[in-house]
Amino acid sequence: MSAWQLLGVIMETSRTFYQKLKDLVEKTPVAVGTIVRVRGSVPREVGAKMIIHPLGQHYGTVGGGCGEGEVIRAGLDVLETGRPRLVAADLTEPISMESMGVCGGVMDVYVERWPTPHLLAELIASVEANQAVALLTVIKTDGSYAEALGQRAVIWPDKDPLGQLALGQLEAQVWADARQALSQRQSQLLTYTTEDSSAEVFVEVLRRPPTLVIVGAGHIALPLAELGKMIEFEVVVLDDRPAFANQERFPLADRVLAQPLQETLRHWPIDNDTYIVLVTRGHSHDVECLLEVIDSPACYIGMIGSRRRIKAVFELLEKEQGLDPAKLKRVCSPIGLDIGAETPAEIAVSIIAEVINVYRGGRAKR
């Protein structure tokens, strides 16, 4: 598999993965490996998944290399025995010229058999309807909770769960903790211990892709739209010039709008999964658009401009329009992480790095 093919597999959305899984399990049982816990540096994140097919038609990846080979062997064993397994893929072997892909960490991968298409249908329908949804799987038990091993359930914020977990007095707490994880939009491994028993439940939060709204279809917008798709965002490009805002220039964008900037933003459905980048052809347009979105719940607002110009504009907005300085503090401007970017492509990289930093709660300084 080439690097670009691998990247394409890694960037599959949850909906695509589960649709593929649904298509497969309607024909034959398959195993699924899910990273539920990581320690140290590893190639994939918690929640990354792959399908292990009995005929070798595997799909997705948990990072490649010998660690993934171990997961595939476990998956074939699970398909034969029907018993789920928790695999600790140790990537801490000594580094040498002969070792490849050594990351230095350990990832716990839960491997299970999937013969239950009805749960998949519910998951896919919820994601397609942009509903918050999570899949719960009991991945480890002992004592009185032993029979719950491998059980699954689907939960939503505002309706009854689908499925049951044989966790006795813990079940109500599990539902509450899982809904908390769902509200935080973060997959989590929940661990419980009582006097004579213990259980671990993995909560996989399936969220719709966040939206990157690029206001301005100039030189920076071109690589920015491509990078936005690469990191699995839904990309919207807005400009009031049809010659610039068209699908031919932005073939990877989900939507390209040739519409008035302010009016479109005024009515755009902005939520806390929306990331707005203001890179129009003129600073006055950037400021006008900023005023349309400054009170929105957008997770990220970034506006291009030099440090000197931004400072002067913000002071003017405070003085002439009485804009609360606290509101302006949420605006990332000058936009992008300071990596010394100069070309449009480099500036796009710095912007997308800042977006990722906000999205993932990174430690990079603005």
C-alpha positions in Angstrom: 0.0 0.0 0.0 1.4 3.4 -1.0 1.6 6.3 1.5 -1.3 8.1 -0.3 -3.4 5.0 -0.2 -2.7 4.6 3.5 -3.7 8.2 4.1 -6.9 7.6 2.3 -7.7 4.6 4.5 -6.8 6.5 7.6 -9.1 9.4 6.7 -12.2 7.3 6.3 -15.2 8.8 8.2 -17.1 6.8 10.8 -20.1 6.6 8.5 -18.0 5.2 5.7 -16.4 2.6 8.0 -19.7 1.4 9.5 -21.4 1.3 6.1 -18.6 -0.9 4.9 -18.9 -3.0 8.0 -22.7 -3.3 7.5 -22.2 -4.4 3.9 -19.7 -7.1 4.9 -21.5 -8.6 7.9 -24.6 -9.1 5.7 -22.5 -11.6 3.8 -20.1 -13.1 6.4 -19.0 -12.5 10.0 -15.9 -10.3 10.3 -13.8 -9.1 13.2 -13.2 -5.5 14.2 -10.2 -4.2 16.0 -10.6 -0.9 17.9 -7.8 1.0 19.7 -9.3 1.6 23.2 -6.2 2.8 25.1 -2.8 4.1 24.2 0.4 4.6 26.2 3.3 6.6 24.8 3.7 7.4 21.1 1.6 5.3 18.7 0.7 5.6 15.0 -3.1 5.9 15.5 -5.5 7.5 18.0 -8.0 6.0 20.4 -11.1 4.9 18.4 -9.1 4.0 15.2 -10.6 0.8 13.7 -10.0 -1.9 11.2 -12.0 -4.7 9.8 -10.4 -8.2 9.8 -11.9 -10.3 7.0 -11.6 -14.1 7.0 -10.4 -14.0 3.3 -7.9 -11.3 3.9 -10.0 -8.4 2.5 -9.2 -6.2 5.5 -10.3 -2.6 5.7 -9.0 0.3 7.6 -5.9 0.4 9.8 -4.7 0.6 13.3 -1.3 1.8 12.3 0.3 -0.9 10.1 3.5 -2.8 10.9 4.0 -5.7 13.2 1.5 -4.3 15.7 -1.3 -4.5 13.1 -0.1 -8.0 12.1 -0.7 -9.1 15.7 -4.2 -7.6 15.6 -5.0 -9.4 12.3 -3.9 -12.7 13.8 -6.1 -12.0 16.9 -9.0 -11.2 14.6 -8.8 -14.5 12.7 -8.7 -16.3 16.0 -11.7 -14.4 17.2 -13.6 -15.3 14.0 -12.9 -19.0 14.8 -13.6 -19.0 18.5 -16.2 -16.3 18.8 -14.5 -15.0 21.9 -13.3 -11.3 21.9 -9.8 -10.5 22.8 -7.9 -7.5 24.2 -4.5 -7.2 22.4 -1.6 -5.2 23.7 0.4 -4.2 20.6 3.8 -3.3 22.0 5.8 -0.9 19.8 8.6 -0.3 22.2 11.2 -2.5 20.7 14.8 -1.1 20.6 15.3 1.3 17.7 17.7 0.1 15.0 18.3 0.5 11.3 16.4 -2.7 10.8 13.3 -1.8 12.8 10.6 0.0 10.9 7.7 2.1 12.2 8.8 1.9 15.8 6.8 4.5 17.7 7.8 3.7 21.3 4.3 3.2 22.8 1.7 0.5 23.5 -1.8 0.4 22.2 -4.6 -1.8 23.5 -6.8 -3.1 20.7 -10.1 -4.7 21.4 -10.9 -7.3 18.8 -14.4 -8.6 18.5 -16.7 -10.5 16.1 -19.5 -8.5 14.3 -22.5 -10.4 13.3 -25.1 -7.8 14.3 -26.2 -5.6 11.4 -29.2 -4.0 13.2 -26.9 -1.9 15.5 -24.9 -0.8 12.5 -28.1 0.4 10.8 -28.9 2.6 13.9 -25.4 4.0 14.0 -25.3 4.9 10.3 -28.8 6.4 10.4 -27.9 8.6 13.4 -24.7 9.8 11.8 -26.4 10.6 8.5 -29.0 12.6 10.4 -26.3 14.5 12.2 -27.4 13.1 15.6 -25.0 12.6 18.5 -24.6 8.9 19.1 -22.2 6.5 20.8 -21.5 2.8 20.7 -20.8 1.1 24.1 -18.8 -2.1 24.2 -18.0 -4.1 27.4 -14.3 -5.0 26.7 -13.2 -6.5 30.0 -14.9 -8.0 33.0 -14.5 -10.4 35.9 -16.4 -11.6 38.9 -20.2 -11.1 38.7 -20.0 -9.1 35.5 -18.3 -11.8 33.5 -21.4 -12.5 31.3 -21.4 -8.9 30.1 -18.1 -9.3 28.1 -18.6 -8.3 24.5 -22.1 -6.8 25.0 -22.9 -3.7 23.0 -25.4 -0.9 23.2 -26.1 2.4 21.3 -27.0 5.6 23.2 -28.2 9.0 22.3 -28.5 12.1 24.5 -32.2 12.3 24.6 -33.7 8.8 24.1 -33.6 5.3 25.5 -30.5 3.2 24.8 -30.7 0.4 22.3 -29.3 -2.8 23.9 -28.6 -3.9 27.4 -25.5 -4.4 29.5 -25.5 -7.1 32.2 -23.6 -4.9 34.7 -26.1 -5.0 37.5 -25.9 -2.0 39.8 -23.3 -0.4 37.6 -25.5 0.0 34.6 -27.2 3.3 35.6 -23.7 4.8 36.2 -22.4 3.5 32.9 -25.3 5.2 31.0 -24.7 8.4 32.8 -20.9 8.3 32.2 -21.4 7.4 28.5 -23.8 10.3 28.0 -21.2 12.6 29.6 -18.6 11.3 27.1 -21.1 11.9 24.3 -21.7 15.5 25.5 -17.9 16.0 25.5 -17.7 14.5 22.0 -14.7 12.4 23.1 -14.4 8.6 23.0 -13.4 7.2 26.4 -12.6 4.0 28.2 -14.7 3.8 31.4 -13.3 1.6 34.3 -15.3 0.4 37.2 -14.4 -1.6 40.3 -16.5 -3.0 43.1 -15.7 -5.3 46.0 -15.6 -8.5 44.0 -15.9 -7.4 40.3 -14.6 -5.0 37.7 -15.5 -3.9 34.2 -14.2 -1.8 31.4 -16.6 -0.2 28.9 -15.4 1.6 25.8 -17.5 4.5 24.6 -17.0 5.2 21.0 -18.5 8.6 20.1 -19.5 9.0 16.5 -19.6 12.6 15.6 -20.4 14.2 12.3 -17.4 15.9 10.7 -16.8 19.5 11.8 -17.3 22.2 9.2 -14.5 24.4 7.9 -16.1 27.6 6.4 -13.5 29.4 4.2 -14.7 32.9 3.5 -12.8 34.1 0.5 -11.8 32.0 -2.5 -8.4 33.3 -3.3 -4.9 31.8 -3.4 -4.8 30.7 0.3 -8.3 29.1 0.0 -7.2 26.7 -2.7 -4.6 24.7 -0.6 -6.7 25.3 2.6 -9.7 23.5 1.1 -7.6 20.5 0.2 -6.0 20.4 3.7 -9.4 20.7 5.2 -10.6 17.6 3.4 -7.4 15.8 4.2 -8.1 16.1 8.0 -11.7 15.0 7.4 -13.6 18.2 7.8 -16.6 19.2 5.7 -15.4 22.1 3.7 -17.5 25.1 2.6 -16.0 27.8 0.4 -17.8 31.2 0.2 -17.0 34.1 -2.1 -19.2 36.7 -3.8 -17.3 36.2 -7.1 -18.5 33.3 -9.3 -15.2 33.4 -11.2 -13.5 32.4 -8.0 -16.1 30.4 -6.2 -16.9 27.5 -8.4 -16.6 23.7 -8.1 -13.9 23.6 -10.9 -11.5 25.5 -8.7 -12.4 23.6 -5.6 -13.2 20.1 -6.7 -12.7 18.6 -3.2 -14.9 21.1 -1.3 -18.3 19.8 -0.2 -20.0 23.1 -1.0 -18.8 26.1 -3.0 -21.1 29.2 -2.7 -21.0 32.3 -4.9 -23.1 34.4 -2.7 -23.0 37.7 -0.8 -20.6 37.3 2.1 -22.3 39.1 5.0 -25.8 37.9 4.2 -24.8 34.3 3.8 -22.9 34.2 7.0 -25.7 36.0 8.8 -28.0 33.1 8.0 -25.5 30.3 8.1 -26.2 27.5 10.7 -23.1 28.0 12.8 -22.6 25.7 15.8 -19.8 24.6 18.1 -18.5 22.3 15.4 -18.0 25.2 12.9 -14.5 26.6 12.2 -14.5 29.9 10.3 -11.5 31.2 8.3 -11.7 34.8 7.1 -9.4 35.2 4.1 -11.3 37.5 1.7 -9.7 39.8 -0.9 -9.9 42.9 1.3 -9.5 43.6 5.0 -12.7 45.6 5.1 -14.6 42.5 3.9 -12.8 40.4 6.6 -14.0 42.8 9.3 -17.5 43.0 8.0 -17.7 39.2 8.0 -16.1 39.1 11.5 -18.9 41.2 12.9 -21.5 38.7 11.5 -19.9 35.7 13.3 -18.3 37.2 16.4 -21.4 36.3 18.6 -21.8 32.9 17.1 -21.0 29.6 18.9 -18.3 28.8 16.3 -15.5 26.8 17.8 -12.9 28.7 15.9 -12.7 32.1 14.2 -9.5 33.1 12.4 -8.9 36.3 10.4 -5.9 37.0 8.2 -3.9 40.2 8.6 -0.7 41.6 10.0 -0.2 42.0 13.7 -0.1 45.8 13.4 -3.2 46.0 11.2 -5.2 43.7 13.4 -4.3 45.7 16.5 -5.4 48.9 14.9 -8.7 47.4 13.6 -9.6 45.8 16.9 -8.9 49.1 18.8 -11.2 50.8 16.2 -14.0 48.3 16.7 -13.8 48.8 20.5 -13.9 52.6 20.2 -16.3 53.2 17.4 -18.7 50.2 17.7 -18.3 49.5 21.4 -17.3 45.9 20.8 -16.4 44.1 24.0 -12.7 43.4 24.0 -13.4 40.0 25.5 -15.2 39.0 22.3 -12.2 39.9 20.2 -9.9 37.7 22.3 -11.5 34.6 20.8 -10.5 35.6 17.3 -7.2 34.0 16.1 -5.6 36.9 14.4 -3.0 37.1 12.9 -4.3 33.7 11.7 -2.4 30.5 11.9 0.4 29.1 14.1 3.7 31.1 13.8 5.8 28.7 11.7 7.3 31.5 9.5 4.9 30.8 6.6 5.2 33.0 3.6 3.6 31.3 0.5 -0.1 30.7 0.2 0.4 27.0 0.7 2.6 27.6 3.8 0.0 30.0 5.2 -2.7 27.3 4.6 -0.6 24.8 6.5 -0.2 27.2 9.4 -4.0 27.8 9.5 -4.9 24.2 9.4 -2.4 23.5 12.1 -4.1 26.1 14.3 -7.5 24.6 13.5 -6.2 21.1 14.5 -4.7 22.6 17.7 -8.2 23.9 18.7 -10.0 20.8 17.5 -7.7 18.4 19.4 -7.0 20.6 22.4 -3.3 20.9 21.5 -0.6 22.7 23.4 0.7 24.9 20.7 0.7 28.6 21.5 -1.3 31.1 19.3 
